[in-house]
Every structure is written in structure tokens, then in C-alpha cells.
Amino acid sequence: MKKLRLIMLFILAAAGLSAQDQLTVRGRVTDAANVGIPGTTVMIRGTQQGTITDLNGEYEIEAPSDAVLSFSFIGYRTEEVDVAGRATINIQLEEMAFDMDEVVVIGYGTAAVKDLTGSVSVVKADDINRQPVPNIGQALQGKVSGIQVSNNGAPGTAPTIRIRGLGTVRSDASPLFVVDDVYVDDISFLSPQQIESITVLKDASSAAIYGVRAANGVIIITTKGGKFQSPKFNYSGYVGIQQVSNLLDLANTQQYITLVNEKIAVGEDRGTASTPFDPSLYTADTDWFEEILNPATIQNHNISITGGGENSTYYYGLGITSQEGLVKNNDYTRINLRGTSDITVNRFLSAGYGITLNAWKSDNAANVLGQAFIAPPAFDPMVDADTFTDPVSLGFGNFANPAATIEYYNNVSQGLNTLANVHAQITPIENLSFRSSFTFDGSYAENRNYSPEYWVSVTQNDTISHLSKSNSQELNYTFDNTVTYDKSFGDHQVKVMGGLSFVQFRSQGLNASTSRVPYFSEATLYLNNGSIEDLSAGDYGSLIRSTSYFGRLFYSFRERYLMTATFRRDGSSTFPGEKRWGNFPSLGLGWVVSQEDFFDGISAIDFLKVKASWGILGNNQVPQNAYTVTVNNWGGYSVVYGPYGSSTIHQGASITSLVEPLLRWEIVEEYDLGIESLMLDYRLNLELGMYRRMTRAAIFPVPLIGTAGTSGSSYLDNNADILNTGVELSASWNNQISDRLSYNVGGNVSFNHNKVFDLEPGTLPFYDANAFNGALATYTQQGHPIGEFYVLEVDGVFQSFDEVNNYTGGEGDPIMPDAVPGDFRYVDQNDDGIIDDNDRIPYGSYTPKVLYSFNMGVNVGLFDFSIEMHGVGGNKIYNAKRANRFGNENYDADFAENRWHGEGTSDTYPSADLAGGKNIYPNTFLVESGAYFRIRNVQAGYTLPARLTERLTGERIRVYLSAQNPLTLFSYNGFSPEIPGGSPSTAGMDYGVYPLSRITNVGITMDF
């Protein structure tokens, strides 16, 4: 009887459950910007029933009236909502600041963030697109720990990027750039608004998959692609005004005449005589920087369409950038066209293509900044509306008129770039896929330089016109084939990838020049319109091929213990046959501590991972045929044949340099340790990394004696080890206080120590970097950083002849007998009683010891505000433009106000006679701190209300006002403390760097 009652109760309960009301629930899932999220999973909690949202984020599901619906999508917090009898439920998902399941590109594949065992940083599209910058390099500055970005203010130029210090002396120290599987050397032509993400592979274990090209790190750039959604249009654009961020003050005419006359007076002490200038004769007071610099405009416009259907996606975008230069007659224009499409043919086959077309043109500025820095202010630019002033005839010396230089300088560059890739993937069985891709990188650039007939002075003129032209082209191909097997079973996950790659780099160029080319219009500027007798031409070319085999194994046990192993074997035609092949392995281990059972009670820490890695990389970026002896014909060499009195002279030839026939690529071995953690409900992110990177067999120049029989002064050999060690720390906090209020703060700091660890016996340190006066300013030696400034130590200024005579050596003789009051007093480091190169000391390098950045953002309702700051410390700059003093050059105002001009007036600055004695010889006065702190970007934005946006047929419209580089704090006496360019051994030499801009932008972004 009791059993019967239980059965009856069970039947009644089941009937009651089945009798519950069933509803058709409809709704839309959107993000914070009210944009639909397609592919969101909608499940009835406690069941296997569910659906996914369509291309507009809309869904429909049959559910009991008292059910609970769960909404989930990668990168967003899962939301659960009671149906409560409602037929319509719209939900807005909150984006997670840190999503450990997010998939990132890592080279020949992808990986979830939680599974990474190497040092990998990702910059997302939102962080890139929110910055109104014309090139990608600027967008990276301060975003990733361990990266130094030195910007160039000239329009259309790429910044210098270094990852984790310098690991090479004579090779290219730039990272490898990979754009949609295409290797490129320059990324300045890409539009930041067309970029989806940037992945930076900093350590050897993550970069080893790229083998011989990855020694300086790898930057993987993924452009935007299509999405499974209805067509969406986007427009983004901004216009701005550029101004010089830091304008140098120069001495005015009164100060200049005073300084020149002081210099003449000091010259009399040295035994030279000149006639002083009469101040009453000079009424002009020209600020040459004001004459050659002007405010300039910048604008950028991008429009794109993104969409897709059930089996295909597409993206097409057009971008236009126009930037005027701060130097007059200098501008840059770029047009970017991007198209991509992917299609799933069936469950076995998918394919796609992507193509980026870029056209650019640049009217290049004359190298006039150096002229403006030294030109006397005591003459006007023009005598009248048609005549430039001749400074030589006024008695100032052999100076150029900067205004005339700008007028008569005509240099135009233009070019085309094409990046294209096609790919196909076959999945014959579940978890196994084969992928092939063919990529093409083609570029063409041409340059034209025309100088008409003109006359300004005896040293600034062209009695006949000159025309030179050059062009270059690159055609690079890559054919990659990979097979991937990805399988999870029980507590185990295994992902294996193997591949084969063929790469060819071909470049060639031609240059030619002639004279007497008349100018009627741009259309007449052709070489065949000039003198045949003066026509000269030359060409060049190179061809490099490589073959690579590579593989990667990833293994995870219980998502707790991780291992990533890679191996790559590269063969490159850059090196001789005996040294052509190299092997590059790596191993990374990870322990997700937060997955351990003993960690369950620690609720404050959501994720904690400890990781360690090791890897070997290569660097093949050396001149082609560096191991081959070459012979050149030189007009300066001749050979005499025949007996005396009847001999004939023939043009000779010489060996350019001796070589090391077994030259091989540089090898980088690196060890890394790291910790990653997420805390306090995924709001706090902390990362700590430490590395030790050793470049072995670094290519180092070996000096040659003058009787070696070559025109070169050195040859290259693998004879040095270079060590970089460092620590990187990053932290960020994201907090959603309410639906209308959220904020975030973050920052990173990096420390790097660089030194030449070892030199093989017989290898000599070497000087580099022209410092004027026939001297070289940098010195690379064992135990010191690459390209360290090597200078005489200034120990004050001689105040009188008594001080000169009393500064004696061990035997009582004056150490600097030719000095006069106002000259630098140098320290006799070796106590030999004379001042020479043996008294130079190491005095820092341009490579910073510390990099840091900080950012903050807040959203209040429809308003948003953000600020980004960054800086560097512990580095030095050689102010070479201050040493350009051989006549009556002008001075900067700082020197004019603080110079020595009599006993007791200064013990820091010398007299106006800088060129006298050894005052401009490389010394500590000319080496200044390169540290700076910059507010990089301040932006305030407003997103229009949804109801207003919908009336305008749009989904989201945001307007903003931003200021770039509004404030920079630094002590360096120059336009900017960022000195781009230069080889590793000459970095930080400022001969007149192009000034950075302070930009005020107004912009808008529209989705519709």
C-alpha cells in the first residue's frame, strides 16, 4: 500500500511538471555599446536545451515560465535571468576585462591565454583604434612592457622599436614583423584603424617558432576580418592641428654679436686675430626656427563594411591619411585599401584570401634643422620679395640661408605596397587539419631630387640644374604548409603542429643623375631632358632564399600542468654552405596553481600561473654576401704600366674588405621566469617576468691594418657574446561599479641591463658615431653596454691662466698647455700628463635602464575619459648639434645665458670659443640625460544616446576630443629626448632630430 502511494505521488509530480506553462521567449543580446552579439549561447539552466543568437544578436527559445536562462559568450561574463513568465528578455553582457579563455595568435596557430607558457603580450583593436595616430609604432608606445619605441616626428616615417634591449652590434636590431602571415620589414604604411590585434612575442620560447629571424623579438599584426553578422558599416575619422611640442630657444642678435665678439677676444689669447662685429650695424633679429617651422594639419578617414552569412565572412576597408610636416614644404599622404573574405565550402574544406593595397607620396623636407640651429640671427631671410639674403657677403662666414634651402629643395618620394595571401584548410577527420598559405609582399618606391639653377651665395648655389632619380622594388614570397592535430580526452589535451616553409626575398634598385634639366613643369623632369655627358647610373640587387621545417607540441593535464615545445630548422642563403643550417628549439612549462585542490579556499585569487621557459633563436640580418670577397672599380685608384717615360695609366680595382668565409648567424639563448595572476573577481591583473638573454657568436667588426690591401677598415666575424637581463612588471585594475560607472587603471615598468659579456682573444673594441672634429663618440667594449658614449671627463672650466699653468702632471708640466681661460678642464685619467683618447671614460648609452607607463580611464554614463603616460630613465643622449661649432655659428639661448665670459662667471659652461682647444671634443658636457616623462594622450569622448543614434539610422556614434603629447618633462637641450634611427653602436646621436608634434584632434566613430 505504501509503495502504491509513492508511485501515485511520483506520477502526480511528473504530471504537474509537464503541465507547467511553456513560453516562446524572444530577445536580443547586446554589448555595452548596444551592438548585437552573434553566436551567444542561450541555455535553460539544468538542461541540455539551448540555442545561439543570430547575426543581429537575436534569439528565440521555448522555455518553462519559471525557467532560468543562461547567456554566455567568450570574453563576457555569463548572465543568468529568471524567465518569470516573460515573453521578451533582452540582456546586455558585460565584457570581462581579462578573459583567460581568449584566443590569441602565436605564430602558425593560436592558443588560449591561460595555456601560454612564454612571454606574450597582446594589444587589442580597441586600444589601437582609440588612439588618433598615423602609424602602428606610435600605437605600441607604452602599451607593452619591455618595448622601447623612439618616434620620429617627420610625416610618414617609422619609429625605431627595440624589444628587451640590444642583442646585436652590426646586425639589424629591429623585431620581425609578421602581417597576416607575411614577413615585412616596415609597418609604417599600415593603417592602425584596419588592425584587429598586435601580438608581441618577447621571449625565446614563444618566438622560436620563427627561428632565424626572431632574435630581436616578433610582432604579429592581424588585420581586421569578417564576422558572422548582417552587414555593418563603420566610419572613423579625425582632424587635428600639429604644433612643435618643444621649441628650442636660440640666442637673439644682441646675444649673438656679444658671443661672437667674446669668441674673437678668446681667439686673441690663442694667437689668432679677427675684427670684432659692430652691433649697431645689425638690426635684423631672425628666429630661424620660426622661419622654417609652422603649425600643420593632420587628418585620417576610414570606412569599412563587415559582415557574413552562414558559410562566409568578409571585410572591406578604405583609409586615407594626410599629414603636413612641421617643417615647411613637407607633407605625406597615404591611401590604404584592405579586403578579406573567408568561406566554408563544406565540413571538410575552407578557404580565404586577404589583400592590402597601399599608395603613398611624400614631399620630403630639406635637412634644414641643423642649418637653422647654427645660422646667425643677424640677417633677414629675404632682401626683397624675390631675393634671398646672402649671409656670406655680410661677413658671417660660410652659412646657408635656411629659407633658401627650403625654397630650392625639391624632393618627392612615392610608392606602392601590396600584401596578399590566399589560404585553404582541409579537415579530413575531426581534430585533424591541413593548411596551406601563399603570401606575397611587393613594394615599389621611387625618389626624385631636383635642384634648379639658383644663387644665394658663393657657398649656396647651383650654377646648373641637377636631377637625380632612384627606384627600388621588393618581391617577397612565402609558401607555408602546416598540419595540426588538436584532441582532448579525459584530463588530457594535446595539440601538435608541424610545418614546412619556403621564403624568397628579392630586392633591386636603380639610381641615376644628370644636370642641365630645364624646369617647365613636373612633367619635364626626366633624365633624358638633361645632359648626356653628365649622365651617370648604377644599380644593385639581392636575392635571399630560405627553407624551414618547424613543429610545436602543446600538452595540458587537467588544465593544470602545461608544456609547450617547439623546434625549427632553418636554412638560409645568407650564409656559406657549411654554416647555412641552424636548429632552434624551445621549451616552456607552466603550472596553473589555482587549479590545485589546495587552492580552493583562496577566493581572493581567481587565477595563478607560474611559468618558466628556455629557447634558442637566430639572427640572419647581416649584409648579403658578407662572407664573400668582392672587388670594386674605383676612380681614385690607378695602375701604371710600361717603362718610365712611356707608361700609361689605367683605372684600377681594389678588394672592398677581407671576410670570414665561415661567418654564421648570431645565436640567442634565453631563460625566462614568470607569474600571472588574476585577483578579486578578475578585476586585478598582475604579471611579473624575469629574463636572461645571451647573444652568442655576435657579429663584431674586426679592425684591419692599413696595409691589408682593402678599401674597408674592418671585416665581420662571430667573436662576441652580448648579455641582456631584465625584469618586467605590469598591473591593471578594472572595476564596474554600476551600469553607468566604471573605471580602469594600469601600468607597467621594465628594467634592462645590457653589456658586451665577452670578446674573443684578439678582438679589439671599436669607436663609432661621428662627433665632428674628426672624433668618434661611442665605444663598444667588453663589460659595457653596446654603443656606450666614451668621452673626456669635464672637471670645470679654467678661470685664469694661473689655473691653466697650475694644472700639472707628476713632473710639474702643464697637462693642457694650449688651454686658455674659458676652456674645459679635462681629467687626466691615467696620470700620464697629457689629455688624449686614453683619458676617455664610459658615460652611459642611449638604451634606457628603465621604461614605464601608466594609464587610466573612466566611463560615466555616456561620457568617457582616458589618459596615457609613459617615460624612460637611465639613458643618455649625445648632443652632437652643440658640437657643430667651427666658425661664427649661433648658440642656443641656454648656452648664451650660462656661458663663461669672465673669471668666476661659470664653472660648467665654457666660453663662446667652443671650437678652440678641445671644447667640442667628445666630453661629458655634450652627453645629457635622455630621461623623460610624457603625457602621451588625453581623450574625452561622448557616445550619443541610443534613441538618438537609431533616429540617425546608426547603432553607435561617439565623438571625442584628444590631445597628443600635451606635456613632456625632460632636461635634454633639444627638440625631443627621443632619437630614432642609428645602428646599435651609434644610437642616441642627435645631429638635429625632427621635432615631435603636440596635436589637438577632434574625431568621430560611427557604426551603422
C-alpha positions, 0 to 999 in steps of 0.5 A: 500500500505504501509503495502504491502511494509513492508511485501515485505521488511520483506520477502526480509530480511528473504530471504537474511538471509537464503541465507547467506553462511553456513560453516562446521567449524572444530577445536580443543580446547586446554589448555595452555599446548596444551592438548585437552579439552573434553566436551567444549561447542561450541555455535553460539552466539544468538542461541540455536545451539551448540555442545561439543568437543570430547575426543581429544578436537575436534569439528565440527559445521555448522555455518553462515560465519559471525557467532560468536562462543562461547567456554566455559568450567568450570574453563576457561574463555569463548572465543568468535571468529568471524567465518569470513568465516573460515573453521578451528578455533582452540582456546586455553582457558585460565584457570581462576585462581579462578573459583567460579563455581568449584566443590569441595568435602565436605564430602558425596557430593560436592558443588560449591565454591561460595555456601560454607558457612564454612571454606574450603580450597582446594589444587589442583593436580597441586600444589601437583604434582609440588612439588618433595616430598615423602609424602602428609604432606610435600605437605600441608606445607604452602599451607593452612592457619591455618595448622601447619605441623612439618616434620620429616626428617627420610625416610618414616615417617609422619609429625605431622599436627595440624589444628587451634591449640590444642583442646585436652590434652590426646586425639589424636590431629591429623585431620581425614583423609578421602581417597576416602571415607575411614577413615585412620589414616596415609597418609604417604604411599600415593603417592602425584603424584596419588592425584587429590585434598586435601580438608581441612575442618577447621571449625565446620560447614563444618566438622560436617558432620563427627561428632565424629571424626572431632574435630581436623579438616578433610582432604579429599584426592581424588585420581586421576580418569578417564576422558572422553578422548582417552587414555593418558599416563603420566610419572613423575619422579625425582632424587635428592641428600639429604644433612643435611640442618643444621649441628650442630657444636660440640666442637673439642678435644682441646675444649673438654679436656679444658671443661672437665678439667674446669668441674673437677676444678668446681667439686673441689669447690663442694667437689668432686675430679677427675684427670684432662685429659692430652691433649697431650695424645689425638690426635684423633679429631672425628666429630661424626656427620660426622661419622654417617651422609652422603649425600643420594639419593632420587628418585620417578617414576610414570606412569599412563594411563587415559582415557574413552569412552562414558559410562566409565572412568578409571585410572591406576597408578604405583609409586615407591619411594626410599629414603636413610636416612641421617643417615647411614644404613637407607633407605625406599622404597615404591611401590604404585599401584592405579586403578579406573574405573567408568561406566554408565550402563544406565540413571538410574544406575552407578557404580565404584570401586577404589583400592590402593595397597601399599608395603613398607620396611624400614631399620630403623636407630639406635637412634644414634643422641643423642649418637653422640651429647654427645660422646667425640671427643677424640677417633677414631671410629675404632682401626683397620679395624675390631675393634671398639674403646672402649671409656670406657677403655680410661677413658671417662666414660660410652659412646657408640661408635656411629659407633658401634651402627650403625654397630650392629643395625639391624632393618627392618620394612615392610608392606602392605596397601590396600584401596578399595571401590566399589560404585553404584548410582541409579537415579530413577527420575531426581534430585533424587539419591541413593548411596551406598559405601563399603570401606575397609582399611587393613594394615599389618606391621611387625618389626624385631630387631636383635642384634648379639653377639658383644663387644665394651665395658663393657657398649656396648655389647651383650654377646648373640644374641637377636631377637625380632619380632612384627606384627600388622594388621588393618581391617577397614570397612565402609558401607555408604548409602546416598540419595540426592535430588538436584532441582532448580526452579525459584530463588530457589535451594535446595539440601538435603542429608541424610545418614546412616553409619556403621564403624568397626575398628579392630586392633591386634598385636603380639610381641615376643623375644628370644636370642641365634639366630645364624646369617647365613643369613636373612633367619635364623632369626626366633624365633624358631632358638633361645632359648626356655627358653628365649622365651617370647610373648604377644599380644593385640587387639581392636575392635571399632564399630560405627553407624551414621545417618547424613543429610545436607540441602543446600538452595540458593535464587537467588544465593544470600542468602545461608544456609547450615545445617547439623546434625549427630548422632553418636554412638560409642563403645568407650564409656559406654552405657549411654554416647555412643550417641552424636548429632552434628549439624551445621549451616552456612549462607552466603550472596553473596553481589555482587549479590545485585542490589546495587552492580552493579556499583562496577566493581572493585569487581567481587565477595563478600561473607560474611559468618558466621557459628556455629557447634558442633563436637566430639572427640572419640580418647581416649584409648579403654576401658578407662572407664573400670577397668582392672587388670594386672599380674605383676612380681614385685608384690607378695602375701604371704600366710600361717603362718610365717615360712611356707608361700609361695609366689605367683605372684600377680595382681594389678588394672592398674588405677581407671576410670570414668565409665561415661567418654564421648567424648570431645565436640567442639563448634565453631563460625566462621566469614568470607569474600571472595572476588574476585577483578579486573577481578578475578585476586585478591583473598582475604579471611579473617576468624575469629574463636572461638573454645571451647573444652568442657568436655576435657579429663584431667588426674586426679592425684591419691594418692599413696595409691589408690591401682593402678599401674597408677598415674592418671585416665581420666575424662571430667573436662576441657574446652580448648579455641582456637581463631584465625584469618586467612588471605590469598591473591593471585594475578594472572595476564596474561599479554600476551600469553607468560607472566604471573605471580602469587603471594600469601600468607597467615598468621594465628594467634592462641591463645590457653589456658586451659579456665577452670578446674573443682573444684578439678582438679589439673594441671599436669607436663609432658615431661621428662627433665632428672634429674628426672624433668618434663618440661611442665605444663598444667594449667588453663589460659595457653596454653596446654603443656606450658614449666614451668621452673626456671627463669635464672637471670645470672650466679654467678661470685664469691662466694661473689655473691653466699653468697650475694644472700639472702632471707628476713632473710639474708640466702643464697637462693642457698647455694650449688651454686658455681661460674659458676652456674645459678642464679635462681629467687626466685619467691615467696620470700620464700628463697629457689629455688624449683618447686614453683619458676617455671614460664610459658615460652611459648609452642611449638604451634606457635602464628603465621604461614605464607607463601608466594609464587610466580611464573612466566611463560615466554614463555616456561620457568617457575619459582616458589618459596615457603616460609613459617615460624612460630613465637611465639613458643618455643622449649625445648632443652632437648639434652643440658640437657643430661649432667651427666658425661664427655659428649661433648658440642656443639661448641656454648656452648664451645665458650660462656661458663663461665670459669672465673669471668666476662667471661659470664653472660648467659652461665654457666660453663662446670659443667652443671650437678652440682647444678641445671644447667640442671634443667628445666630453661629458658636457655634450652627453645629457640625460635622455630621461623623460616623462610624457603625457602621451594622450588625453581623450574625452569622448561622448557616445550619443544616446541610443534613441538618438543614434537609431533616429540617425539610422546608426547603432553607435556614434561617439565623438571625442576630443584628444590631445597628443603629447600635451606635456613632456618633462625632460632636461635634454637641450633639444627638440625631443629626448627621443632619437630614432634611427642609428645602428646599435653602436651609434644610437642616441646621436642627435645631429638635429632630430625632427621635432615631435608634434603636440596635436589637438584632434577632434574625431568621430566613430560611427557604426551603422 
